[in-house]
Amino acid sequence: MNRYPLWKNLLVVGIVLFGALVAAPNLFGDDPALQITREDARPLDQFTVSAVTARLDADEIAFTAAEVEDGAVLVRFPDVASQLRGSAALGEELPFHVVALTLAPRTPAFFRLLGLQPMSLGLDLRGGVHFLYQVDLDSALRQYLETYESDLRAALREAGIRNRMRVNGDVIEVPIVDAEQFDAAEEIVYALDPLLSIGRANFDGDRGFRVELSPIQVTERQNFAIQQNTITLRNRVNELGVAEPVVQRQGLNRILVQLPGVQDPSQAERILGATATLEFRLVDTENDAFEAERRNRPPLNSILRFDRGGIPTLLRRDVIVSGDQLTDATFIYQQGQPAVNVRLNNQGASRMLETTQANLNRPMAILFIEEKPELIERDGEEILRTTREETVISSPVIRGVFSSNFQITGITPIEGQDLALLLRAGALATPIVKVEERTIGPSLGQDNIERGRAAIVIGFLAVVLFMAIYYRVFGLVANVALFANLVLIIALLSLLQASLTLPGIAGIVLTVGMAVDANVLIFERIREELRNGVSPQASIRAGYDKAFSTIADANITTLIAAMVLFAFGTGPIKGFAVTLTLGIVTSMFTAIIGTRTLVNFIYGYRQVDRLSIGGRALQT
């Protein structure tokens, strides 16, 4: 007799029922919706809901519900057309809010109470914006090398060692002018960092040193730049209020950003790619800026910069406070004028207090610094080049003493909103440049969903029909297991919140065929045993036992391939690898243990003379 103990039967049934419960939220579908958040990330309340519903009613735009969820307002619509009209109307009604297109699941309260939710849909199924950025790793290494150059220059100056230090490409050249100071300089150079690659060299008759970054430092700095930029981009995306974004590293020097629900990429592109910060400097009132511009030679302790109107301004070289000392920035209206309220850390507050105390009634300039990368073609190769733009936003007069809190004025509302967001999210470690952009509309995403669903249904029905006709009762058993396999895949995707993409759907369709493959091996082995005169019960046992090793070997090799695809593949390939991996795991369970449980239930508790397994399968 072929029987499982009671605990194993209950375990199999329990796993399938739990999978069905977890997968159930996917049956209820989604509503086209708008997610509304404040640009300063403050939570919204019912007052905003009233303003939203009033505007939609006034414009006669149909909507099904408007409610507050997790500090954001979620507005549901009956169709995509109403959603797009609502987005345009509410964008005008709420100028200092982020109105993002999204899909809101229609999950009943019972499932939400259990913490269950439908699986996440990828960008190609949901619609939105796809950006691929390239990180300027050469700039990151150059900045790192310049830090060492600055430290070494200060150490040699403090020791009174004359030198003609300069950065030449990726090397710091340190010629020592006085040969008698060479040994003392050598101690300082080698004490700078033990990881640096340092060698002696001659520079036009002067002995000196060549200082380079070691391979370990190069790798660490590149990884740091990618990691820091990824974190900064993720912070900026969070400030935009986009639902379920994807920000992840791709390859050696690229970062993938996917913003589901965003249909206008202009604001997202402007915020994500900006490398901006601020510097506060005193204005040089003792010299004439126009004269310095005419002579193109600012005074020794000053720098020449221009405002947005092209008017020159002389600024002191010493920086009072820089952007990395800012802890918060909020866009506000002060007496009807746009402004950014800034908060400094302790170090910046102390420095600002000292400056304002000593410089009352003197102007202090706010310098906006932005690095703009661009790809240029040189000798048939694409080269990433960064240009630095420094603009004087305003030069207010210091009328009182302040330290950690103050306001930036003299800006437009759009400039103020972007500046506050960038300062809150932090600066990029090194510039990035956009190399790819795609926008997928919600209607195209819905069309992809329908096509993917049709592919799964057609493939599933074709396999079911073949198995039922060819293997009869055993084929019906395989079909039940196949359906359970699909349920478990959807349950795992929902439980893990792994995004389902079009390649992921392809992985599910492939899994359907692979799951049946295992059953075909088992059933053919059973039929072979029957033809050899073995009893039905012994044939069932032999079929499962002898086919197991073959099935396990085939699935393990496929699983290894899927894991390699996930580890080294890009976004779409990862989506395929995820569903393929989950499908292999669930198909091993349903095709072997699941079908064995059903076959045991049908044949295992009684003596049988024949098995309904197709072909010449009669045994007496």
N, C-alpha and C positions, 0 to 999 in steps of 0.2 A: 504494500500500500504506500502511496505517496501522500504524506501528510506533514504539515508544519505544526509545531506546538502552538497552543492557543495564544501565547504571548507574542509570537512572531506574526500571526495573522492579525492580531489587534494592532501591532506596531505598524504594519503595512497600511491597514485601513486608516489608522490615526494620521500617518504622514500624508496620505492622499487627501483626507478631509481637511487637515490643517492647511495644505496647499490650496485647496479650493477656497477656504475662508480668506486666506491672504490675497489670492488672485481676484476675489469677487469685486473689489472696488473698481476694477477695470471694466466691468460690465456697464457702468452707468454713464460713461462718456464724459466729455468736457463741454464747458460753455465758453464761447469767445468772451474775453473779459479785459478790463483795464485795471492795472495796479497803480494807485496814486500814492506817492510819498513826498515828503518835504525834502528840499535840497539840503537843508541843514540837519536831516536825519531825525528831527523831532517827531514824536508820535502824533497821529491825527485823531480827531474825535468826531462825535456826531454832528458838530457844527459844519465840518467839511462835507459830511454826507448830505446835509440839507442843501448846501450850496451846489453840490454835484447834481442832486435830483432836480433842483429848481432849474438849473441850466438845461438839463436834458429834456425836461418837460416843456420848457419854453421853446426849444428848437424842435419839439415833437420827434425826439429820437427814442425809439423803443428800447427799454431795458427791463430785465426781469428782477434784479435785486441790486441793492447797494448797501454794503455793511463794512464795519471796521474789523480787520483781521490782523493781529500782530502789529498794531500801530500804523497800518496802511489801510486805505480805503479800496475795497474790491467791488467793482461794478460789473455785473454780468449782463450779457446781451443775447438776444435770440439768434442772431446771425452775424457773420463777419462784416457785412455792409454797415449794420448799425454800430458795430464796434469801431470801425474806421471813422464814421461820422462823429461818434462820441469822443474819440481821441482828438479830432480836430477842434471840436467845441470846447472840451475841457482844457485843452492846451491854452486856449485864449482866456478861459475863465480863471484858471489857476496858474499865473505866470511864474510863480516861484516854487512850483511843484514839478515833480517828474511823473509824467503820464506814460506808462509802459504797457504795450500790448502783451497779453499773456493768454493762457488757457487755464480756466478754473475748473477743477474736477467737480462733478456732481455727486460726490461721495455722500451717502446718508450719514446722519449723525451717529448711528450705531457703530459704523466702521471707524469714524473719526475718533470716537470715544476709546476704541481699542488701539488707536495709534496706527491704523492701517490706511494706506493710501495707494493710488494707482501708480504704475511705473512711470518713470520720467521719460519724456520724449526728447530726442535729439533735435538739433537745429533743422535738419532736413525734413523732419516730420512736423515740426511746430512752427517754423518760420522764424526769421530774425536776421541778425547780422553776424557775419564771420570775418574776423580780421586775423591776419598772420603777420607778426612783426619780427624783424631781424634786429638783433642787439649788436651795437657797435662794440665788439670786444676789444678792438685795438684802442679805442678811446679809454676803455676801462683800464687796460694795462698802462696806457700813457699817464693817466691820472695817478695810478699807483706808483709809477716810477717817479713822477714829479713830487710825490710826498716824500720819498726817500731823498730826492735831490734837495728839497727844502730843509729836511732834518740834517743832512750832511753839511750843507752850506752853513747852517747855524752853528753846528758843532765846530767846524774849522774856523769860523769867524771868532767864536768864543775862545778858541785856543790860540788865536793870533797867527794862523797859518795862511799865508798868501796863496791863492790858487786862481785858476781860470776855468772853473767848473762850467760845464754846459751839458745839456741833454741832446744827444745826436741819435735820432731814431729811437731804438729800444735800448740804448746804452747811455749811461752817465759817464762822461769823460772828465777826469779830475787831474789836470796837469798841476803839479806843485812848482811854484815859481822859485822858491829857495830850496836848493838841494839839501841844505843842512836840516830842513824841517821834514824831510821825507819820512824818516823813521817815526816821528811823532804823528804825522798824518796817517801813516800805515796803521797804527794802533787804533786811531779813530775810525778809519774806514772799515777795518775788519770787525770792529765792535758794533757797527751799525745794525747788522742782522746776520746771524750765522747762516741763514738760508740763502743769502745773496751769492751770486757767482762773481767773484772778484779776481782780477788778474792785473799784473803790472804791465805797463806799456810806456812808450815814448811818444811825446807830442811836440814836434818841432824842436827837439833838443831838450825838452823838459821831461823829467821822469814823472810818472803819475800812475793812475789806476783806471781800469775799465770795470764798471759796476753794471751787472746785468741781473735781471730776475731769473731765478732758477726755474727749471721745468715744473717743479712742485708748486712754486709761487704762481707761475702762469696759470696752471690748472686751477688752483684754489681761487685766484682772482676772477677767472672766467666763470667758474661755478657761482661765486659770490654775486657777480654782476647779474647773471641770469636769475638767481634766486631772489635777489633784492628787487629786481625789476618785476618779477612775477608777483611778489607780495604787494608792491606798489600798485601795479595794474589791478590786482584783486581788490585793493582798498578803494581805488577809483571807481571800479565797477560797482562796489557796494554803495558808494556815495551816489551813483547814478540811480540806484533803486531798481536794478534789473532783476527779475525773478529767475532763479536757477541758472546763473551764468556758469561758463566754463572758462577757466584761466589756467593753462598748463604749459609746461615746457615741451618743445617739440624739436628733437634733434639737438645739435651742438649749440646753435646760437639763435634759435627762434622760439617765439612764444605765441601760442594759439589762444585767441579770445573769441568766444562765441556768446552772443547776447540774444537768447530766445525772446521773441516778442517785440524786439526793437526793429522798427521798419525805416526810421530815418537815421542813417548812420552819421550825419553831420556833427551832432553834438557829441556822440560817443567818440568819434574820431578825433575831434578837437580836444577832448579831455584826456583820452587815453595816451595819445602820442606826445603830449606836451611835456617838455622837460623845463619846468619853470621854478624859479625861486625868487626871493627878495633880498636886497641888501639895504641897510639904512646907513647913510653917510652924511656928514656935515657938508654944507655948501661952502666952497671957497669964495668968500666975499671980498677978499683982499686983492684979487686979480681979476682982470677983464676976460670973460669967457669968449667974447667976439674977437678980441685981439689974439687969444690963444688959438682960436679956430683959423684966423687969417694966417698966422705964422705956422700953424700945424705943429705947435710945440707947447704943450701945457707946462706949467711950473713943475719943479722937481717933485714936490709932495702932493700933487693934484693929478686928477685924470679928467679928460674931456669927454662928456657924454651929451646926448641930445634928447629932448622930449619928443612927444608924438607930433608936434608941429614943426620939428626940425630946428628948434631954438637951442643953442649950445648952453651947457651948464658945466661949471667947474666944480668937481667934487673932491673932497679930501681922500687920500689913499686909504686911510685907516677905516676899517669897517666897524661900525658900532654894533650892529646886530645882523646876523644872516638868517636865512630861511630855516636852517636846521635847528635854530633855537626857538622856533615857534611851536607851541603845543596845541593851539586851537585857532580857528578862524571861522567867523560867521558873517554871512551877508545880511545886512540890515538896512533900514532907512532911518537916517538921522535928520530930523527936521525936514522931511520930504526929500532929502538928497541921498543917493545910494552911497553906502559905506561898508567897509569890512572891519568888524571888530576883532582885534588880534590879542592873543594872550601869549606871553613869553614864559620860558622856563626860568629857574632861579638865576642861572648865569646870565642870560639875556636881560632879565629884569634888573639885576645889579648894574650891568653895563649901561643900560638905558637910563637908570636913575642918576648915575654919575654924570652922564653926558648932558641930560636936561638940566641938572643943577648948575653945571658950569657954563651952559650955553643958552641961557634965557634970551629970548628975542632975536635969536639967530635962526636962519633957515636950515632945515634938515631934509635932505632929499630921500625919496623912496625909489630905489632903482630896481626895475623889473628885468630879470635876466631869463632869457629863453634860448635854448639850444635846439636848432632845427636841423635834423639829419636829412640827407637826400642821397639817392643813388645816382652816380654819374658813371658814364662809360668811358674808359680810358684804355687804349690799346686792345680793344675787344673784350675787356673785362669790366664787370660792374664793381665799382668801389664805393664804399659808404663814406660820405664826407659830412662833417658837422659844422654848421655856421652858428656863431654865438651873437645874439642880438641883446643889447643892453639899452633900455629905454627908461628915462626919468618919468615916473608916473606923476609925481607932484613934489613940490618943495615947500611944505608948510612951515610957518614960523613957530618956533617953540614958545608958547605962551604960558606954559606952566610946567611944573615938575611932575613926571609920571614914570612908572616903572614897568609893571607886568601887563597892564591893560591900556590899550589905546586904540584909536580908529584911523583907518586909511580912507581918505576922501578924494574927491577929484577924479572919480572913475565913472564909467557908464554902468547901468544895471547888468548888462551881459558880462562886462569885464569883471565886475564885482562878484558875480555868481561863480564864474570860472576860477577867479583867483582864490576865493574862499575854499572851493572844492579842492583845488590843487594843493593849497597849503595844508589842508586837513589830511589829505591822502598821502602827502610826502612826495619828495622828489625822486625821480628815477636815478639809479646809481650810474647809469650811462645812457646815452641817447639810443632811441630805437627808430626804425623806419618801417613803414607799412609796405609789404611786398605783395600782399594779396587781400582782396576784399570781395565778399559776396553778400548779396541781400536776397533772402528767400521770403516771398510773401506768404501770408497765412493761408491763402487759397491754394497755393502750390503745395504747402505743407499738408493740407487736408487731402489734396489729390494724391500725394505720396502715401499717406496713411491708407487711403482706400485701395490703392494699387497693391500696397504691401499686404493688406488684409486679404485681398482677392488672391494673391499669390499663395499665401498660406492655406486658404480654404481649398483652392483648386488642387494644390499639391497633396493636401491631407485627404481629400475625397478620392483622388485617383489611387492613392496608396491603399485606402480603406477598401475601395471596390475590388482592387486586385487581390488583396489578402483574403477578403470574404469569399471570393469565387474560387481561388486557388487552394486555400487551406481550410475552408469550411469553418467548423467550430473553432479550431485552433486559430484560424484567421480572425474570427470575431474576438477571440481573447486578445490577440495582438492589437486589434483596433482599439479595444478598451484601454489597453496599456499605452497605446500611442496618444490617445486623448488625455490620459492622466499625465503623460510626459509633457504635453503642451501646457497643461494646467500648472505643473510644477515649475516649468521654465518661467512662465509669467509670474508665478508666486515669488520665485527667487529674484527676478528683476524688480519686482515691487518692493520686496523686503530689503534688498541691497540699494535700491534707488539708483541702479545703474541705467544710464540713458540708453533707450532703444533708438537705433538709427536704421536707415535703409540697409546698410551692410549687415546690421544686426538681424534684420528680418531675413536676409539671405542666409545667415547662420542658422536661424530657426528652421527654414525650409530644408537646409542641408541636414539638420539634426533629425528631421522627420524620416528622411531616407535612411540615415544611419541607424536609427532605432529599429526600423523594420529589418535592416540587415542582420542584426543580432538574432531576431526571431526567425528569420529565414534559415540561418545556420542551425539553430536549435531544432526547428521543425524538420528540416531535411535529414538531420542526424536521427531523429525519431523514426522517420520513414525508412531510413536505411536499416535501423535495428529491426523494424517490423518485417522488412523483406528478408532479413536473415533468420526469421523464425523466432525472434525473441518475444516474450509476452508483452502486452500493452503496458502494464505497470513498470516492468523492467526497461522497456523502450523509453518511456518518459524520463525515468531516472538517468538512464545512460545518455539520452539526448542532451539534457541540461548539464550533466557532469562533464561529458567529453567535449562539448562545444564551448564550455566556459573559458578554457585557456586561450582558444583562438580569438574569442570575442574580447577578452581582456587585453591581449597583445595588440589587437587592431585599435582598440579605443585608447590605450595608453600612448601608442605612437602618435595618434591624432591629437591627444591631449598635450603632448610635448610640443607638437607643431603649433597648437593654439596658444600655448604659453609663450613661445618664442615670438609669435605675431603680436601678442599683447605687450611684451617687453620692449620690442624694437620698432613696432609699427606706429604710424601716425593715427590721428583721430578716427577716421572711418575704418581703418584696419583694426584698431582696438575694439570698436563696436562689434565687428564681425567676430573677433577673438573671444569677447565676453560671452556672447550668446552661444558660440560653438562650445566653449568650455562648460558652461552651465548645462547645455544640451547633452554633452557626453556624460556628465555626472548623473543627470536625471534619467537618461536612456539606459544606463547600466542598471539603475535601480528598477525601472519599470519593465524593461525587456527581459530581465533575468528573474529578479525576485517577484515583481508584480505579476508577470504572466504565470510563473510557477505557482503563485498563490491561487490564481483563478483556476488553473488546470487541476491543482490538487482539490479544489472545491468541487469541480465537475466530475473528476474521475477517481480521486484519491480515496474515497470513503466506500467504495464498492468494487466488486469484481466485474471486469468488463471483458468482452470478447473482441471488440473492435474500437478503433479510434477514428473519429471524423476529422481526418487531417488531409484529405484529398488524395488523388492518385490511387494506387493499389495499396490501401492501408487497412485491409481486413486481416484480423488475426484471431484464430479460433483456438 
